[in-house]
Amino acid sequence: MNILNPSMRDAICPQLPQYDEALVQRANEIRNRVIQFRQEEAAEWGAQIERDEKIPTELWARMRELGFHKLTQPTWVGGEGLPLGLYFPILEEIAHCHGSIRMVFHAYNSIWRTVGQGTREQQEYWLKKLVDEGALVAFALTEPDNGTGIDLRTTATYENGKYVLNGRKHLITFAEEAAVLAVIAKMEGGAGRGGLTAFLVPQGRKGMKLIPMPHMMGDKGCSHAIIEFDNCEVSEDEILGEIGEGFGVAVRGFLDQSRGCIAQSAVGLAQESLDRTLEFVRQRTTFGKALASRQAVQMRLAEMQIAIQAARLLCLDVAYKYDLGQDIALEASIAKANAIRMVGDVTDGALSLFGGIGYAVTSPVERLYRDARSLWFEEGTIEMQKMTIAEALLTNARRREREAKRAE
């Protein structure tokens, strides 16, 4: 007798995607290349970024030279076409590196999915520029006074065959480096989710002004900008998706999978923190005994690894279901909410076990501690993820209630 209800079976024993053997081999080759980069180059690049507080142009070029800018883009535009289930282990490896290196990697391999929802012509033009030239897409959603929800105030007004954008965005990552921005705006008179539309706005468009923002606590060198739209005109050909489908472009088409990517990034950063801590406690001696021999330290290490492995498996659940074409809104928010808590706890543990020396800027875990905090905010805070989870739970409960009544 099967004691699990269908929803429990789906959660515990999901169907696994069948990946092409040649693609799996290719993914392993790329992962090994990323590991080699991490072991041989990443530390020096990271030190330069921390010192200069900017990402050198040579690093962008090096990422393209190694082919790290086109791992998930479709093969028909020259990308590797890796599904999330094969991409996530690679992303975890790069997340061991400096936070800004991980950000470059993520920006190339995730944000393109906004443009990936455009027309065939839009995709052919922009995705080929991404793959062939290393061009970048920025995602302009967040606003200083209205967050990232349906209360956005950046407006799009239809005038004489054009759409005119007015409003303000902020905290837009790599806006200055991007060749094009995917902008979410509210149609004049629109309301709710159906009032939002996405637009492609090329860099340098008249009426669009970029204002650099201060550096953040972590991910030093990663740029963020305020974007001001003052009667910025976009054509009908630059609508991304359909009128009124901006919410779907933003959330279902991009944010859901990106939340999984951020959660997986947290796994890599947390594992790096634990690895560095293991090295330290095995060498550090107090009162004639190695720290690693003390039971309290061992329990803390075990708790850290348990949390990391649990988060890793939640991420794989997101990846596999995405690759099967399933809706992952709930799973992605669960993975992201868990990862926020996990990476905070693990980096807290690392700093605690290092002791006072861990607080020094020369410590192996000080930078990891700072970089971890950026992952709390990328693609939504823990509170936002919990709201998504609760909405899904209540929606599913109401659906089951309706189905039960119809069955009576």
C-alpha positions in Angstrom: 0.0 0.0 0.0 1.3 3.5 -0.9 1.0 5.6 2.2 2.1 8.8 0.4 -0.4 11.1 -1.2 0.4 12.4 -4.7 1.8 15.7 -3.6 4.2 13.9 -1.2 5.3 11.5 -3.9 6.1 14.3 -6.3 8.1 16.1 -3.6 10.1 13.0 -2.4 10.4 11.0 -5.6 10.4 13.4 -8.5 10.8 12.2 -12.1 14.3 12.8 -13.2 15.2 14.4 -16.5 17.0 12.2 -19.0 20.1 14.2 -20.2 21.9 13.4 -23.4 25.1 11.5 -22.6 27.2 13.7 -24.9 25.8 16.8 -23.1 26.6 15.3 -19.7 30.2 14.8 -20.8 30.4 18.3 -22.2 29.1 19.7 -18.9 31.8 17.7 -17.0 34.5 19.1 -19.2 33.2 22.7 -18.6 33.0 22.0 -14.8 36.7 20.8 -14.8 37.6 24.0 -16.7 35.8 26.1 -14.0 37.6 24.2 -11.2 41.0 24.8 -12.9 40.1 28.5 -13.2 39.1 28.6 -9.6 42.3 26.9 -8.4 44.8 28.7 -10.7 43.4 32.2 -11.3 40.4 33.1 -9.2 42.4 34.2 -6.1 44.5 36.6 -8.0 41.5 38.1 -9.8 39.7 38.4 -6.5 42.5 40.2 -4.8 42.7 42.7 -7.7 38.9 43.3 -7.4 39.1 43.9 -3.6 42.1 46.2 -4.1 40.7 48.3 -7.0 37.0 47.9 -6.1 36.1 47.3 -9.8 36.0 44.3 -12.1 38.8 44.6 -14.6 38.0 44.6 -18.3 40.5 41.8 -18.6 38.4 39.5 -16.4 35.4 40.0 -18.6 37.5 39.1 -21.6 39.0 36.1 -19.8 35.5 34.8 -18.9 34.6 35.0 -22.6 37.8 33.5 -23.7 37.1 30.4 -21.5 33.6 30.3 -22.9 32.0 30.9 -19.5 29.6 33.5 -20.9 27.4 31.1 -23.0 26.8 28.0 -21.0 23.0 28.0 -20.8 22.1 29.9 -24.0 20.5 27.8 -26.7 22.7 26.0 -29.2 21.0 27.6 -32.2 22.7 30.9 -31.3 26.0 29.2 -30.5 25.5 28.6 -26.8 26.2 25.4 -24.9 22.5 24.8 -24.2 23.1 23.3 -20.7 19.9 22.6 -18.7 19.8 23.7 -15.1 20.5 20.2 -13.8 23.9 20.2 -15.5 24.6 23.9 -15.1 24.0 24.0 -11.3 27.1 21.9 -10.3 29.2 24.3 -12.5 27.6 27.3 -10.9 28.4 25.9 -7.5 32.1 25.7 -8.4 32.3 29.3 -9.6 30.5 30.4 -6.4 33.6 29.3 -4.4 35.3 32.3 -6.0 35.1 36.1 -5.3 31.4 37.3 -5.3 31.9 39.6 -8.2 33.3 36.7 -10.3 30.2 34.7 -9.5 28.1 37.8 -10.4 29.7 38.0 -13.9 29.1 34.3 -14.4 25.5 34.6 -13.3 24.7 37.7 -15.3 25.9 36.1 -18.5 24.1 32.7 -18.0 20.9 33.8 -16.4 19.7 37.3 -17.3 19.6 36.4 -21.0 16.4 34.5 -20.3 14.5 37.8 -20.3 15.4 38.3 -23.9 14.9 34.6 -24.5 11.1 35.3 -24.2 11.1 37.8 -27.0 10.3 37.4 -30.7 12.5 35.3 -32.9 13.9 38.5 -34.4 14.7 39.9 -30.9 16.4 36.6 -29.9 18.4 36.3 -33.1 19.7 39.9 -32.7 20.4 40.1 -29.0 21.3 36.5 -28.1 23.8 36.3 -30.9 25.4 39.5 -29.6 25.6 37.9 -26.2 27.2 34.7 -27.5 29.4 36.2 -30.3 30.4 39.5 -28.7 29.9 38.9 -24.9 27.2 41.5 -24.7 25.3 41.7 -21.5 21.6 42.1 -20.5 20.6 44.0 -17.4 17.2 43.5 -15.6 15.5 46.7 -14.5 12.7 45.9 -12.1 13.4 47.3 -8.6 12.4 50.8 -7.7 13.5 52.9 -4.8 10.0 53.6 -3.4 8.0 50.7 -4.6 10.1 47.5 -4.4 9.7 44.9 -7.1 6.0 44.2 -7.1 2.8 45.2 -8.9 3.0 48.7 -7.2 5.7 49.8 -9.7 5.5 53.5 -10.7 7.7 53.5 -13.8 5.0 54.0 -16.5 4.7 53.4 -20.2 2.4 55.7 -22.1 1.4 55.0 -25.7 1.9 58.1 -27.9 1.9 58.4 -31.7 3.0 54.8 -32.3 5.6 54.8 -29.5 5.7 54.0 -25.8 7.1 56.6 -23.6 8.8 55.5 -20.3 8.9 57.7 -17.2 10.1 56.7 -13.8 13.0 55.5 -11.7 14.7 52.2 -11.1 17.6 51.5 -8.7 20.0 48.7 -7.6 20.2 47.6 -11.2 23.2 45.3 -11.5 25.6 45.9 -14.4 23.4 48.5 -15.9 26.4 50.5 -17.0 28.0 47.4 -18.7 24.9 46.1 -20.4 24.2 46.4 -24.1 20.4 46.3 -23.5 18.1 46.6 -20.5 14.9 44.6 -19.9 12.7 47.1 -18.2 9.4 46.3 -16.4 6.9 49.2 -16.5 3.2 49.8 -15.7 1.0 50.7 -18.6 -0.8 53.9 -18.2 -4.1 53.1 -16.5 -3.0 49.5 -15.9 -3.6 47.7 -12.6 -2.4 44.5 -11.0 -0.2 42.0 -12.7 -1.9 42.5 -16.0 -0.9 46.1 -16.0 2.8 45.4 -16.4 4.7 45.2 -19.6 8.4 44.4 -20.4 10.5 46.5 -22.9 13.9 46.1 -24.4 15.8 49.4 -24.1 19.2 49.6 -25.7 22.1 51.3 -23.9 22.4 55.0 -24.7 18.8 55.5 -25.6 17.8 59.2 -25.3 15.7 59.9 -22.2 17.5 57.1 -20.2 20.1 58.3 -17.6 22.3 56.1 -15.5 23.6 57.2 -12.1 26.2 55.1 -10.4 25.4 53.9 -6.9 27.9 53.4 -4.0 29.7 50.1 -3.5 27.9 47.5 -1.5 29.1 45.6 1.6 30.2 42.6 -0.4 30.7 41.6 -4.0 33.1 44.5 -4.3 33.6 45.7 -7.8 30.1 44.8 -8.9 28.4 47.9 -10.3 24.8 49.0 -9.5 23.0 52.0 -10.9 20.0 54.2 -10.6 18.1 54.5 -14.0 16.0 57.5 -14.6 13.5 57.5 -17.6 12.5 60.9 -18.7 10.2 60.6 -21.8 12.3 57.7 -23.1 10.8 56.4 -26.3 10.6 52.7 -27.2 9.1 51.3 -30.3 6.4 48.6 -30.6 9.2 46.3 -31.9 10.9 46.6 -28.5 8.1 45.2 -26.5 9.4 42.0 -24.8 6.6 39.4 -24.9 3.1 40.9 -25.1 1.4 43.9 -23.6 0.3 43.1 -20.1 2.6 40.1 -19.8 5.4 41.9 -17.9 4.8 40.0 -14.7 5.2 36.7 -16.5 8.4 37.8 -18.3 9.8 39.0 -15.0 8.8 36.2 -12.6 7.9 33.0 -14.5 10.4 33.7 -17.4 13.3 34.9 -15.4 13.1 35.3 -11.6 11.9 31.7 -10.8 15.0 30.1 -12.3 17.3 32.9 -11.2 16.2 32.3 -7.6 17.3 28.7 -8.0 20.6 30.0 -9.3 21.1 32.3 -6.3 20.3 29.5 -4.0 22.9 27.3 -5.7 25.4 30.1 -5.5 24.8 30.2 -1.7 25.6 26.5 -1.6 29.0 27.1 -3.3 29.9 30.0 -1.1 28.9 28.2 2.1 30.9 25.1 1.0 33.9 27.3 0.5 33.4 28.8 3.9 33.3 25.4 5.5 36.3 24.1 3.5 38.4 27.1 4.8 37.2 26.5 8.3 38.1 22.9 8.2 41.6 23.8 7.2 41.9 26.3 10.0 40.5 24.2 12.9 42.8 21.3 11.9 45.8 23.6 12.3 44.8 25.8 15.1 45.9 24.7 18.6 44.6 26.0 21.9 45.6 24.7 25.3 47.7 22.0 23.7 44.9 20.6 21.6 43.8 21.1 18.0 40.4 22.9 17.7 39.2 20.0 15.5 39.5 17.6 18.3 37.0 19.5 20.5 33.5 18.0 20.4 31.8 21.5 20.4 33.7 22.4 17.2 32.9 19.0 15.6 29.2 19.5 16.3 29.3 23.0 14.7 31.1 21.6 11.6 28.6 18.8 11.3 25.7 21.2 11.5 27.2 23.4 8.8 27.6 20.4 6.4 24.1 19.2 7.1 22.7 22.6 6.2 24.8 22.9 3.0 23.8 19.4 1.7 20.1 20.0 2.4 20.3 23.3 0.5 22.1 21.6 -2.4 19.4 19.0 -2.7 16.6 21.6 -2.7 18.5 23.4 -5.6 18.6 20.2 -7.6 14.9 19.7 -7.1 14.4 23.2 -8.7 16.8 22.3 -11.5 15.3 19.0 -12.4 11.7 20.2 -12.3 12.6 23.2 -14.4 14.3 20.9 -17.0 11.1 18.9 -17.1 9.1 22.0 -18.0 7.3 22.2 -14.6 6.3 25.4 -12.8 9.0 25.9 -10.2 7.7 29.1 -8.5 7.2 27.3 -5.2 10.3 25.2 -5.3 12.5 28.1 -6.2 11.2 30.2 -3.4 11.7 27.4 -0.9 15.3 26.9 -2.1 16.0 30.6 -2.0 14.5 31.1 1.5 16.4 28.1 2.8 19.6 29.2 1.2 19.4 32.7 2.8 19.1 31.2 6.2 21.7 28.5 5.5 24.5 30.8 4.1 24.0 33.2 7.0 24.3 30.4 9.6 27.3 28.8 7.8 29.3 32.0 7.4 28.4 32.9 11.0 29.8 29.6 12.1 32.9 30.0 10.0 33.6 33.4 11.6 32.9 32.1 15.1 35.3 29.1 14.7 38.0 31.4 13.3 37.6 33.6 16.3 38.9 37.2 16.4 41.4 36.6 13.6 38.5 35.8 11.3 37.3 39.4 11.6 40.5 40.7 10.0 40.4 41.7 6.3 43.2 39.3 5.6 41.1 36.3 7.0 40.0 33.7 4.5 36.4 34.0 5.7 36.0 37.8 6.1 35.3 38.4 2.5 33.1 35.3 2.3 31.0 36.6 5.2 30.4 39.9 3.3 29.7 38.4 0.0 27.2 36.0 1.5 24.9 38.9 2.6 24.4 40.0 -1.0 22.7 36.6 -1.7 20.0 37.6 0.8 18.7 40.3 -1.5 19.3 39.0 -5.0 15.9 38.0 -6.5 14.1 38.8 -3.3 14.4 38.7 0.5 13.4 35.8 2.7 10.2 37.6 3.4 9.3 37.8 -0.3 10.0 34.1 -0.7 7.8 33.3 2.3 5.0 35.3 0.7 5.3 33.3 -2.5 5.3 30.0 -0.6 2.3 31.0 1.5 0.4 32.1 -1.6 1.1 28.8 -3.3 0.0 26.8 -0.2 -3.2 28.7 0.1 -3.9 28.5 -3.6 -3.4 24.8 -3.6 -5.5 24.4 -0.5 -8.4 26.2 -2.2 -8.0 24.1 -5.3 -8.1 20.9 -3.4 -11.3 22.1 -1.6 -13.0 22.9 -4.9 -12.0 19.5 -6.3 -13.3 17.7 -3.2 -16.7 19.5 -3.5 -17.0 18.6 -7.2 -16.3 15.0 -6.3 -19.1 14.8 -3.8 
